[in-house]
């Protein structure tokens, strides 16, 4: 499987944002998330957890540090899909302190099933199954 996403334009800037579906029991939500090769973990805003009916603080407590400082978050395992059909388990940290515009998809473990290509010239992000390579 190979999926190509066009970068999202906001003003004069372009971002490698993709649509993903997240699922927890019977609730499913489609969200936009920034594919961030510099992020170790996927970090989502707390509103996503609330919609899915997750008690954020029941996850594993952890602190994340980055260029923006340090935030408190809680690690959960969610079902995630890039094509809306095939779901796999993915680690997601939810934080009430994470207030940036976009949810983030980090390397551990969103990237595992894919060969991820950032095509800056064409302003595209390409996800390919590792098994096909």
C-alpha positions in Angstrom: 0.0 0.0 0.0 1.2 3.5 -0.9 -0.6 6.6 0.2 0.3 10.1 -0.8 -0.9 13.2 1.0 -0.6 16.7 -0.2 0.9 19.2 2.3 -1.6 21.4 4.0 -1.2 25.1 3.3 -1.8 27.6 6.1 -1.0 31.2 4.9 2.2 31.1 2.9 3.5 28.0 4.8 3.1 24.3 3.9 2.9 21.4 6.5 3.1 17.6 6.2 -0.4 17.1 7.7 -2.3 13.9 7.1 -5.8 12.7 7.9 -5.9 9.8 10.3 -8.6 7.9 12.0 -8.3 7.0 15.7 -10.6 4.5 17.4 -11.3 3.6 21.0 -14.0 0.9 21.5 -17.1 2.1 19.6 -16.0 5.7 19.1 -14.0 6.8 16.0 -12.7 10.2 15.1 -10.9 11.5 12.0 -8.2 14.1 12.8 -5.4 16.0 11.0 -2.0 15.4 12.4 1.5 16.7 11.6 4.0 13.9 10.6 7.0 15.0 12.7 10.2 13.1 12.3 11.8 15.2 15.1 9.2 14.0 17.6 9.8 10.8 19.6 6.2 10.4 20.5 2.8 11.1 19.0 1.2 13.8 21.0 -2.5 14.7 20.7 -4.6 17.4 22.2 -6.8 16.5 25.2 -10.0 17.1 23.2 -9.3 14.0 21.1 -9.2 11.8 24.2 -12.3 13.5 25.6 -14.2 12.7 22.4 -13.1 9.1 22.5 -14.2 8.8 26.1 -10.7 8.3 27.5 -9.7 9.3 31.0 -6.4 10.9 30.1 -4.9 10.4 33.6 -5.4 6.6 33.5 -2.5 6.5 31.0 1.1 6.2 32.0 2.3 9.5 33.4 5.3 11.0 31.6 7.0 14.3 30.9 7.9 15.3 27.3 10.6 17.8 26.5 11.2 19.7 23.3 12.1 23.1 22.0 8.9 24.5 23.4 9.7 23.4 27.0 8.4 20.5 29.1 4.8 19.2 29.3 3.0 16.6 31.3 1.3 13.9 29.3 -0.3 10.4 29.7 0.6 7.5 27.4 -2.3 5.5 25.9 -2.5 2.8 23.2 -5.1 3.6 20.4 -6.1 2.0 17.2 -5.0 4.2 14.3 -5.5 4.1 10.6 -4.2 6.2 7.7 -6.6 4.6 5.1 -9.7 4.3 7.2 -9.7 0.6 6.8 -6.6 -1.0 8.3 -6.0 -0.2 12.0 -2.9 -0.9 14.1 -2.0 -0.1 17.7 -0.2 3.2 18.2 1.2 4.9 21.2 -0.3 8.3 21.8 0.5 10.8 24.6 -2.4 13.1 25.5 -1.7 16.3 27.3 -3.8 19.2 28.5 -0.7 21.3 28.3 -0.2 20.6 24.6 -1.8 23.7 23.0 -0.3 23.9 19.6 -2.4 23.9 16.4 -1.7 20.4 15.2 -1.7 16.9 16.8 1.8 15.3 16.2 2.7 11.9 14.8 6.1 10.9 16.2 8.5 8.1 15.4 7.6 5.8 18.3 5.5 3.9 16.9 3.6 5.7 14.1 6.5 5.3 11.7 7.1 1.6 12.3 4.8 0.1 9.6 5.9 2.7 7.0 8.6 3.9 4.8 8.0 7.7 5.3 9.1 10.1 2.5 8.9 13.8 2.8 8.9 15.2 -0.7 9.5 18.9 -0.1 9.8 19.7 -3.8 6.3 18.3 -4.6 5.0 19.2 -1.1 3.8 15.7 -0.5 4.3 13.1 2.2 4.3 9.4 1.1 3.6 6.5 3.4 4.5 3.0 2.0 4.2 -0.4 3.7 7.6 -1.8 4.7 6.6 -5.2 3.4 6.4 -4.0 -0.1 10.0 -2.8 -0.2 
